[in-house]
Amino acid sequence: MALVLPVIPLSLPCPDGTIINLPTKADLVNAIAKIGDIPSQLKVYLVTNASEITAEAREQIEKIIKEVEDFMDKLANIASPYWDKGTVRNWGKEAREAIEELLQEFHIYIPVKIMELISKIIPVSFTVTLLGISIDVLKILTKEEQTNIKIQIGAKVDTFYALIPDEYKLFDGEFGIECNEWKAKVIWKYLKSEIMDWVTNSIFKLFDKLIGKFEDIWKALKLPSLPALFSFDLGALINLWKAQAKAKFGEKTKEYREYIINKLESLKIAGFDILAIIGSKVELTVQSLEDKINEIISDFRDFIINWKKKLLFDWVKIVEKFFKAIGLGKIFDFINLTFCDLLKLVGFPQSIDISLPKNV
């Protein structure tokens, strides 16, 4: 029985969005997940067709499995610390979480670099305390600092977990799964979201201070005022849905989880639903309902923060001549940086060095 192997593309998609037009994750995640699924598909084939496979074909299939697994491990090592190898390997889930982390990094990196430029003109604080952890946003971009904080979280999961809002608590048994490893990831991702929010709010305040410092230039240019910061209380909405689901179906039921998912999938924020936010449907071979809830909530939470930043930087583009007049024209180098540029900076591969035969 001939086995037709999936076609692997020669390159990985490289999302080209900036912090203004908001890059999405779906195409890149799906491409990596598709490759990561190949070893398990082939292993199933070997088991189900054991009596019909020749020794030569088995050897060839096992060679393919190793080649793909080596590529995925190489990809995971390159993307470290963003790619966290799970205790039980699920490359699709690992890839999705890595790209999500890299997107968060992108939305922290750009504002922080702009804050550094502004710090040459006015004082800027780069330190914030979140979940009881003192964070230097200049250091948080390093592998060493991220590893250090993850170790702190892993050592006291329950302590840090108690500090995040109830509406963002997952994998604690409410939706059927309890897992400290995944709770630690929820904490870390929430912390990164809070850093994203803090740098956006800091940039807003710094822009206001710059207008005050260079008031004569600002008035002479007759430019539009700073926009009001966008806000949306996602947590209150989630808590409302949970109360409704509990009243209808009780807790820890399949219906309870499906009710929350349906509400999340039908939600629109600033005219965007979840598929528009992530680019398209993320196709994972295995995904629990709870993981799906966690993914959608995280994507919406980050989108709200990033939409606030997008509106702020839309304004920055409009008042570009003010920033150039006060010696901050270089901020536009960072504003125009794409997610694809960041992936190249961290060494994320653009090509795929796997060559599979058409069939075995």
NUSEFI-903550 format. One record per residue (C-alpha): z negated, x negated, y negated. Coordinates in pm, whole numbers, m for minus. Layout:
residues N
+--------+--------+--------+
|      w |      u |      v |
+--------+--------+--------+
|      Z |      X |      Y |
...
+--------+--------+--------+
***
This chain:
residues 360
+--------+--------+--------+
|      w |      u |      v |
+--------+--------+--------+
|      0 |      0 |      0 |
|    116 |   m158 |   m328 |
|   m130 |   m164 |   m617 |
|     25 |   m117 |   m961 |
|   m183 |   m307 |  m1214 |
|   m239 |   m187 |  m1571 |
|    m37 |   m353 |  m1846 |
|   m251 |   m572 |  m2071 |
|   m126 |   m620 |  m2429 |
|    m62 |   m969 |  m2562 |
|   m292 |   m921 |  m2860 |
|   m598 |   m722 |  m2968 |
|   m580 |   m480 |  m3263 |
|   m723 |   m629 |  m3583 |
|   m850 |   m352 |  m3819 |
|   m737 |   m434 |  m4172 |
|   m959 |   m200 |  m4378 |
|  m1167 |   m325 |  m4674 |
|  m1509 |   m196 |  m4783 |
|  m1319 |     56 |  m4997 |
|  m1085 |    203 |  m4735 |
|  m1341 |    168 |  m4453 |
|  m1209 |      4 |  m4131 |
|  m1260 |    191 |  m3803 |
|  m1355 |     73 |  m3455 |
|  m1173 |    294 |  m3202 |
|   m847 |    102 |  m3142 |
|  m1020 |   m233 |  m3092 |
|  m1299 |    m89 |  m2876 |
|  m1054 |    103 |  m2656 |
|   m834 |   m205 |  m2607 |
|  m1129 |   m419 |  m2496 |
|  m1278 |   m142 |  m2281 |
|   m945 |    m93 |  m2104 |
|   m940 |   m461 |  m2006 |
|  m1307 |   m453 |  m1907 |
|  m1243 |   m159 |  m1671 |
|   m993 |   m354 |  m1460 |
|  m1244 |   m547 |  m1239 |
|  m1435 |   m233 |  m1138 |
|  m1109 |    m48 |  m1067 |
|   m991 |   m332 |   m846 |
|  m1325 |   m358 |   m666 |
|  m1308 |     13 |   m585 |
|   m952 |    m37 |   m459 |
|  m1066 |   m320 |   m230 |
|  m1338 |   m102 |    m78 |
|  m1135 |    218 |    m36 |
|   m833 |     38 |    109 |
|  m1013 |   m235 |    303 |
|   m835 |   m166 |    632 |
|   m486 |   m175 |    478 |
|   m511 |   m486 |    257 |
|   m381 |   m818 |    386 |
|   m589 |  m1134 |    342 |
|   m329 |  m1267 |     97 |
|   m341 |   m949 |   m117 |
|   m722 |   m948 |   m113 |
|   m727 |  m1309 |   m232 |
|   m482 |  m1228 |   m512 |
|   m685 |   m924 |   m625 |
|  m1009 |  m1123 |   m623 |
|   m837 |  m1391 |   m832 |
|   m734 |  m1125 |  m1085 |
|  m1087 |   m987 |  m1094 |
|  m1226 |  m1332 |  m1171 |
|   m964 |  m1399 |  m1439 |
|  m1045 |  m1074 |  m1622 |
|  m1421 |  m1120 |  m1583 |
|  m1392 |  m1474 |  m1720 |
|  m1198 |  m1345 |  m2020 |
|  m1458 |  m1076 |  m2089 |
|  m1742 |  m1327 |  m2063 |
|  m1556 |  m1562 |  m2297 |
|  m1512 |  m1274 |  m2543 |
|  m1883 |  m1187 |  m2517 |
|  m1983 |  m1549 |  m2582 |
|  m1754 |  m1574 |  m2886 |
|  m1894 |  m1248 |  m3027 |
|  m2258 |  m1352 |  m2975 |
|  m2509 |  m1252 |  m3116 |
|  m2324 |   m925 |  m3185 |
|  m2226 |   m887 |  m2819 |
|  m2541 |   m827 |  m2616 |
|  m2493 |   m868 |  m2241 |
|  m2678 |   m584 |  m2073 |
|  m2897 |   m616 |  m1764 |
|  m2639 |   m395 |  m1589 |
|  m2296 |   m497 |  m1716 |
|  m2089 |   m223 |  m1880 |
|  m1817 |   m403 |  m2073 |
|  m1689 |    m90 |  m2248 |
|  m2035 |     m7 |  m2384 |
|  m2105 |   m372 |  m2468 |
|  m1773 |   m401 |  m2654 |
|  m1836 |    m81 |  m2850 |
|  m2181 |   m198 |  m2956 |
|  m2048 |   m543 |  m3053 |
|  m1773 |   m400 |  m3274 |
|  m2023 |   m158 |  m3430 |
|  m2251 |   m452 |  m3510 |
|  m1964 |   m652 |  m3655 |
|  m1873 |   m356 |  m3876 |
|  m2234 |   m341 |  m3998 |
|  m2218 |   m716 |  m4061 |
|  m1900 |   m666 |  m4264 |
|  m2071 |   m406 |  m4482 |
|  m2365 |   m642 |  m4541 |
|  m2166 |   m964 |  m4587 |
|  m1943 |   m843 |  m4874 |
|  m2222 |   m704 |  m5098 |
|  m2442 |  m1009 |  m5030 |
|  m2164 |  m1248 |  m5133 |
|  m2118 |  m1043 |  m5452 |
|  m2495 |  m1055 |  m5514 |
|  m2477 |  m1434 |  m5484 |
|  m2211 |  m1444 |  m5756 |
|  m2415 |  m1215 |  m5981 |
|  m2725 |  m1434 |  m5928 |
|  m2554 |  m1704 |  m6137 |
|  m2579 |  m1471 |  m6437 |
|  m2896 |  m1265 |  m6383 |
|  m3194 |  m1297 |  m6145 |
|  m3138 |  m1143 |  m5802 |
|  m3388 |  m1081 |  m5522 |
|  m3252 |  m1138 |  m5172 |
|  m3569 |  m1040 |  m4986 |
|  m3668 |   m695 |  m4859 |
|  m3935 |   m573 |  m4617 |
|  m3810 |   m321 |  m4360 |
|  m4009 |   m194 |  m4061 |
|  m4277 |   m443 |  m4162 |
|  m4034 |   m737 |  m4127 |
|  m3964 |   m959 |  m4429 |
|  m3587 |  m1006 |  m4438 |
|  m3390 |  m1259 |  m4639 |
|  m3043 |  m1101 |  m4653 |
|  m2889 |  m1447 |  m4696 |
|  m3039 |  m1562 |  m4367 |
|  m2988 |  m1232 |  m4179 |
|  m2621 |  m1319 |  m4152 |
|  m2703 |  m1619 |  m3931 |
|  m2723 |  m1612 |  m3553 |
|  m3063 |  m1783 |  m3558 |
|  m3226 |  m1527 |  m3786 |
|  m3080 |  m1229 |  m3599 |
|  m3198 |  m1374 |  m3268 |
|  m3545 |  m1431 |  m3414 |
|  m3578 |  m1071 |  m3533 |
|  m3444 |   m932 |  m3204 |
|  m3710 |  m1134 |  m3020 |
|  m3978 |   m984 |  m3249 |
|  m3849 |   m634 |  m3175 |
|  m3827 |   m698 |  m2800 |
|  m4188 |   m818 |  m2791 |
|  m4323 |   m506 |  m2965 |
|  m4071 |   m231 |  m2893 |
|  m4320 |     56 |  m2911 |
|  m4471 |    m70 |  m3238 |
|  m4136 |    m91 |  m3417 |
|  m4004 |    225 |  m3250 |
|  m4293 |    423 |  m3400 |
|  m4177 |    316 |  m3747 |
|  m3824 |    459 |  m3738 |
|  m3769 |    826 |  m3836 |
|  m3801 |   1075 |  m3548 |
|  m3445 |   1201 |  m3593 |
|  m3308 |    856 |  m3504 |
|  m3528 |    797 |  m3198 |
|  m3324 |    787 |  m2877 |
|  m3382 |    677 |  m2517 |
|  m3748 |    783 |  m2530 |
|  m3707 |   1065 |  m2277 |
|  m3629 |   1345 |  m2525 |
|  m3269 |   1366 |  m2406 |
|  m3345 |   1266 |  m2048 |
|  m3331 |    884 |  m2055 |
|  m3615 |    642 |  m2128 |
|  m3530 |    273 |  m2154 |
|  m3707 |      4 |  m2360 |
|  m3399 |   m220 |  m2368 |
|  m3194 |     58 |  m2529 |
|  m3482 |    159 |  m2757 |
|  m3483 |   m199 |  m2887 |
|  m3112 |   m167 |  m2963 |
|  m3176 |    160 |  m3149 |
|  m3440 |    m17 |  m3361 |
|  m3211 |   m313 |  m3436 |
|  m2918 |    m91 |  m3530 |
|  m3139 |    124 |  m3754 |
|  m3269 |   m194 |  m3920 |
|  m2912 |   m312 |  m3987 |
|  m2830 |     29 |  m4138 |
|  m3132 |      0 |  m4367 |
|  m3016 |   m348 |  m4475 |
|  m2672 |   m204 |  m4551 |
|  m2833 |     67 |  m4762 |
|  m3060 |   m178 |  m4943 |
|  m2778 |   m413 |  m5044 |
|  m2570 |   m119 |  m5169 |
|  m2858 |     12 |  m5381 |
|  m2928 |   m341 |  m5505 |
|  m2565 |   m388 |  m5611 |
|  m2581 |    m58 |  m5804 |
|  m2890 |   m173 |  m5995 |
|  m2737 |   m515 |  m6063 |
|  m2420 |   m358 |  m6204 |
|  m2638 |   m149 |  m6438 |
|  m2822 |   m463 |  m6551 |
|  m2492 |   m642 |  m6615 |
|  m2375 |   m355 |  m6837 |
|  m2701 |   m386 |  m7030 |
|  m2673 |   m764 |  m7064 |
|  m2314 |   m749 |  m7186 |
|  m2346 |   m422 |  m7376 |
|  m2114 |   m525 |  m7662 |
|  m1831 |   m611 |  m7423 |
|  m1891 |   m292 |  m7224 |
|  m1881 |    m69 |  m7534 |
|  m1572 |   m241 |  m7669 |
|  m1380 |   m178 |  m7345 |
|  m1473 |    195 |  m7344 |
|  m1491 |    220 |  m6966 |
|  m1633 |    500 |  m6746 |
|  m2006 |    494 |  m6664 |
|  m2152 |    399 |  m6327 |
|  m2104 |    685 |  m6079 |
|  m2403 |    871 |  m5934 |
|  m2491 |    738 |  m5589 |
|  m2373 |    961 |  m5304 |
|  m2649 |   1107 |  m5085 |
|  m2661 |   1321 |  m4772 |
|  m2977 |   1405 |  m4575 |
|  m2850 |   1357 |  m4220 |
|  m3203 |   1332 |  m4082 |
|  m3303 |   1678 |  m4207 |
|  m2989 |   1826 |  m4051 |
|  m3056 |   1661 |  m3713 |
|  m3415 |   1784 |  m3716 |
|  m3293 |   2138 |  m3791 |
|  m3049 |   2125 |  m3498 |
|  m3319 |   1994 |  m3267 |
|  m3548 |   2283 |  m3362 |
|  m3266 |   2532 |  m3302 |
|  m3177 |   2374 |  m2966 |
|  m3540 |   2369 |  m2856 |
|  m3585 |   2738 |  m2943 |
|  m3272 |   2833 |  m2746 |
|  m3281 |   2601 |  m2445 |
|  m3612 |   2417 |  m2437 |
|  m3634 |   2035 |  m2443 |
|  m3482 |   1782 |  m2202 |
|  m3217 |   2022 |  m2076 |
|  m2844 |   1960 |  m2049 |
|  m2785 |   2257 |  m2281 |
|  m3020 |   2102 |  m2539 |
|  m2819 |   1776 |  m2539 |
|  m2483 |   1954 |  m2547 |
|  m2594 |   2171 |  m2839 |
|  m2678 |   1860 |  m3045 |
|  m2348 |   1691 |  m2949 |
|  m2145 |   2001 |  m3043 |
|  m2319 |   2020 |  m3380 |
|  m2254 |   1650 |  m3445 |
|  m1890 |   1670 |  m3339 |
|  m1829 |   1966 |  m3572 |
|  m2004 |   1804 |  m3870 |
|  m1799 |   1691 |  m4169 |
|  m1929 |   1462 |  m4442 |
|  m1716 |   1412 |  m4755 |
|  m1436 |   1585 |  m4559 |
|  m1455 |   1342 |  m4265 |
|  m1544 |   1440 |  m3908 |
|  m1655 |   1189 |  m3647 |
|  m1302 |   1118 |  m3517 |
|  m1182 |   1037 |  m3869 |
|  m1480 |    809 |  m3921 |
|  m1431 |    602 |  m3604 |
|  m1048 |    617 |  m3606 |
|   m989 |    817 |  m3287 |
|  m1171 |    901 |  m2967 |
|  m1343 |    605 |  m2802 |
|  m1251 |    614 |  m2432 |
|  m1533 |    477 |  m2216 |
|  m1527 |    514 |  m1837 |
|  m1904 |    568 |  m1822 |
|  m2115 |    712 |  m2107 |
|  m2429 |    922 |  m2084 |
|  m2480 |   1223 |  m2310 |
|  m2770 |   1044 |  m2475 |
|  m2562 |    735 |  m2547 |
|  m2295 |    959 |  m2696 |
|  m2554 |   1127 |  m2921 |
|  m2683 |    786 |  m3027 |
|  m2331 |    663 |  m3105 |
|  m2236 |    965 |  m3316 |
|  m2564 |    969 |  m3510 |
|  m2534 |    595 |  m3581 |
|  m2171 |    630 |  m3690 |
|  m2256 |    915 |  m3929 |
|  m2560 |    732 |  m4067 |
|  m2355 |    420 |  m4140 |
|  m2068 |    626 |  m4282 |
|  m2299 |    790 |  m4538 |
|  m2413 |    445 |  m4655 |
|  m2058 |    307 |  m4658 |
|  m1919 |    611 |  m4839 |
|  m2180 |    555 |  m5111 |
|  m2063 |    194 |  m5135 |
|  m1696 |    296 |  m5131 |
|  m1744 |    527 |  m5432 |
|  m1931 |    249 |  m5613 |
|  m1655 |     m5 |  m5550 |
|  m1384 |    247 |  m5640 |
|  m1553 |    238 |  m5982 |
|  m1563 |   m143 |  m5978 |
|  m1184 |   m149 |  m5936 |
|  m1148 |     88 |  m6232 |
|  m1364 |   m134 |  m6458 |
|  m1217 |   m460 |  m6326 |
|  m1150 |   m598 |  m6674 |
|  m1523 |   m582 |  m6756 |
|  m1616 |   m802 |  m6460 |
|  m1338 |  m1045 |  m6542 |
|  m1450 |  m1054 |  m6906 |
|  m1804 |  m1160 |  m6806 |
|  m1689 |  m1426 |  m6560 |
|  m1720 |  m1228 |  m6235 |
|  m1354 |  m1199 |  m6145 |
|  m1425 |  m1371 |  m5810 |
|  m1601 |  m1059 |  m5679 |
|  m1256 |   m911 |  m5618 |
|  m1183 |  m1184 |  m5364 |
|  m1462 |  m1031 |  m5153 |
|  m1378 |   m669 |  m5232 |
|  m1025 |   m730 |  m5100 |
|  m1149 |   m904 |  m4782 |
|  m1062 |   m703 |  m4469 |
|  m1253 |   m648 |  m4146 |
|   m972 |   m837 |  m3974 |
|  m1046 |  m1134 |  m4203 |
|  m1411 |  m1123 |  m4094 |
|  m1317 |  m1112 |  m3725 |
|  m1107 |  m1424 |  m3776 |
|  m1396 |  m1594 |  m3958 |
|  m1630 |  m1543 |  m3661 |
|  m1360 |  m1667 |  m3422 |
|  m1283 |  m1333 |  m3256 |
|   m967 |  m1385 |  m3046 |
|   m645 |  m1224 |  m3164 |
|   m448 |  m1300 |  m2846 |
|   m522 |  m1219 |  m2483 |
|   m477 |  m1503 |  m2237 |
|   m459 |  m1295 |  m1919 |
|   m141 |  m1281 |  m1717 |
|   m135 |  m1023 |  m1438 |
|    144 |   m958 |  m1188 |
|    296 |   m609 |  m1200 |
|    167 |   m527 |   m854 |
|      8 |   m684 |   m549 |
+--------+--------+--------+
***
